[in-house]
Amino acid sequence: MKIAVCDDRADDRGAIKALLEAYGRDFEIREYGSGKSLCGDMDYIRECGIVFLDINMEGMDGLEVARQIKAECPKVHIVLVTAYVNYALDGYKVKASRFLLKDDLEQTLQECMDDILREIRQEERVVEFGFVEGNVRLKVDDIIYIETSKHKNVFYTKEQTFSIYKKMDELEEDLRGMGFVRIHQSFLINMKYIERISSYVMILTTGKEISVPKSRYPEVKRQYTLFKGAE
C-alpha cells in the first residue's frame, strides 16, 4: 500500500514514518514538506490508500489540502494530525477518516491503522462470476445494478456490462449483505448508487430512473434508510 505523510516539520514526518514502519506491513511511504508539494503530486495520491496530513502548516494548511484531495480522490483515507485538540471538529468538515494528536501517536496510530485497513478490506470486496464473457472478478463497489434482459441478467458496472445465465434470486443471495436491494423481479440495485427515492421512483447517481412497485416501496425505503444510516 502507498501512504503519503505531509508535515512541514521533518522530525514529525519522521516520527510518523517510523511508527508506520514498525507497524509491520509492507508500505511505500512518501514524505512531503508542504501542502503545495503534496497537491502537486496528485498522481501518487490517487494510488494511495492513506494520507497523513498535518493541519498546521505554513502556506496551504492541512484542511485546505484535505478538501482538494477529497475532491480529486474521494476514496483516499485522510488522517489529520495536529498538536491542538480544538481542530478535531474541522476534521468532519473535510471528511477525514481519523484525527490524531501528535503527543499520542505512539498510543493511537496502531489502532488507527487497524481500523482503516479493516475499512479498506471491506471497500475492496471482490466477487467472481461465470459470465457469458468468461470468468470475471468484480469489485462489489463497481457494480451499479443488475437487470434482467432476454433470459439473462446483465451486470452494469462503471466500465462495461457482463451477462450471465443465472437466476436473479441466486444473484440476490450471492450478494446478500453487500449493500444491494431488490426493487422488483428484474432489478437488483447497489444502494451506493442511489441518489434518492421518492414518489415510487428510484433515481441513480448515473441519472437512470427506475419505477419501484407500490408493494415493495416501503421495504425498499426501509432498507435504503438503514443503509444510509450505516455509512
N, C-alpha and C positions, 0 to 999 in steps of 0.2 A: 504494500500500500504506500502511496505517496502522501507525504504530510508536509505542510508549509508552516514555518514558525516565523512570525513577524513581530519584531520589537526593536525599538531604536536603541536599546541598551544591549550590548554584546554579551554581558555577563548573564542577563536574564534569558536571552536566547539560548545561551549555552546551558543554563540550568534546565530549561525545558527539554532541550535535545538530550541531555544526559539521562533525564528521567524516562524519556521515550525509549532510549537505547537499553535502559535497564529493565524496561517492561518485558522484554524477551520475545519480541516479534521482529520479523524482517521488514523494517520500514526504510523507505527512501525519504530522507529529511532534507529539505532545502530551506536555508535561512534568508531572511530579508530584513534590512535595517530601516526600512521606511514603508509607509503605506503606498507611496507612489511607486516604489520599485516592485512591490507585490502586485499591484494592479497592472503594472506594465508587463507582467509575466502571466497573463490570463490563460495562455495555452497550457501552462503547467497546472494552474489552479483547476482547470476543467478536468484534469486527470487525478486530482487529489481526492482523498476521502475525508480528510480533516485539515482545517486551518486553525492554528493557534494564533490569536491576534491580541496584541496589547491595545488597550483603549487609549491610554495617554501617550501619544506620540507627537513629536513636532511636525508641523505641516498638516498633512491629512491624518485626522485622528482615526482610531480604530472603528468607531461606529460608522463613519462615512465609508471607510474601506469595506466594512461588512455589508453595507447596503449595496455597494457596487458589485461585490462578489455574488450576493444572493440574486441580484438582477440578471447576472450572466450565468451563474451556476447554482440554481436553486437547491440542488441535491447535496451540495457540499456541506458538511457539518462544521460549523464555526464555534470554536471555544474562545470566549472572551476572557482575557487575563488582565488583572489590574491590581494595584495596591490599595484601591479605595472601594469599600463595600457599597458606598452610596450610588455606584454606577450600575448596580445589579438590575434595576428595573429597565434601564436602557437596553439591556440585552434582549428583552422580549420584543422591543420595537424593531429590531433588526433580525428577528427570528434566529437568534443564536441557540445552539444546542445546549451549551453549558456556560456557566460563569464561574471562574476560579479566582481565588485571591492568591497573590504571589507568595505571601507568607505561609500559605497552607498547601503549596503544591506537592510536597513530599507525602502529605497525608491524603490528598484528594485526587491527584492525577490518575493513579491506577484505577480507582473506582470509576472515574470519568471515562477512561479508555474502555473499561469493561462494558459500560452502558452503551457507548457509541458503537463499538464493534458489534454488540448484540443487535442494535438497531440496523446497522448496515447489512448484517446477515439476513435479517428479515426483509429488508428492502430488495435484496438480491435473490429472492426466491425464484427458482427456476423449475419449470415443468417440461416434460418431454412427451410428445405425441407422435403417433404414426400417421402423418398426413398423406394425402394423395401425392404431394410433392416429395415425400420421403420423411424419415425421422428428423424432427426438428426440436431443438431445445429453445424454449422461450422464457424470457423474464416475465414473471406474472404481471409486473407493473407496466409492461409494454403491450399487454392485451387490452384493447379498448372495449370490445364487446364481441359476442359470438351470435351469429344469426343463422337460422335455418333457411336453406335455399336449395330447392330442387333435390330433395332427398339427401342433401349433405348439410353439414354445419360448417360455416365459414368463420374463421378467426380473423378479425380485423385488428391489426397492430399498427404501431406508429409508422412502420416502413412498408409493409406489404400484407397480403392476405394468404391464408392457408386453409385448405378444405380437408374435411375429414368425414369418413363414413362411421360415425359414432353417434348414438342417441344423445339428445340434449340432457335427458335425465342422468345419463352416465357422466357427461361432462360437468354437470352441476355438482355431482358427487365428488368428482376428481378435484374440483376447485373449491370445495367447501372449506370455509374458514379463511379464505384468501381475499375476501372483500368483494365478492360478486353477488348480484341479486337477480333473481329470475322474475322478469316483469310479465311475461306470458309464455306460451308454449314455444315461441320462436326466437326469444331474445334472452341472453344472459349477459348482464352488464357489469363491467368493472366500476364500482362506485367511486373510485378515484377520479373518473372522468365525467361524473355527473355535475353539471353546472347548477341545475335547480329542477325541482319537481313542483308543478302547480297545475290545477285545473285538468288533471288526468293526462298531463303531457310531461314527459321527461326530456330535458334539453341537455345534451352532452357538451363538453368543452370544445368538441370539434364543430359544433353548430347543428349536429343531427338532432332531429326531433322524433320521439317515439311515443306513440299513444300507450297509456297504461290502462288496462281494463278496470272498470269500477270494482269488480270483485277482488282484484289484487291490490288496488290502490292503497288501502290502509296499511297492509302488511309491507308493501314496498316503502312507503313513507316511514314506517317504524324502523325497518332495517337501515334505511339511509340515515335517519336521525341518530341511531346507535353508532353507526359507522363514523359519522362526523364527530360525535362526542368522544370517540376513542382515539381520534387523531392527535 
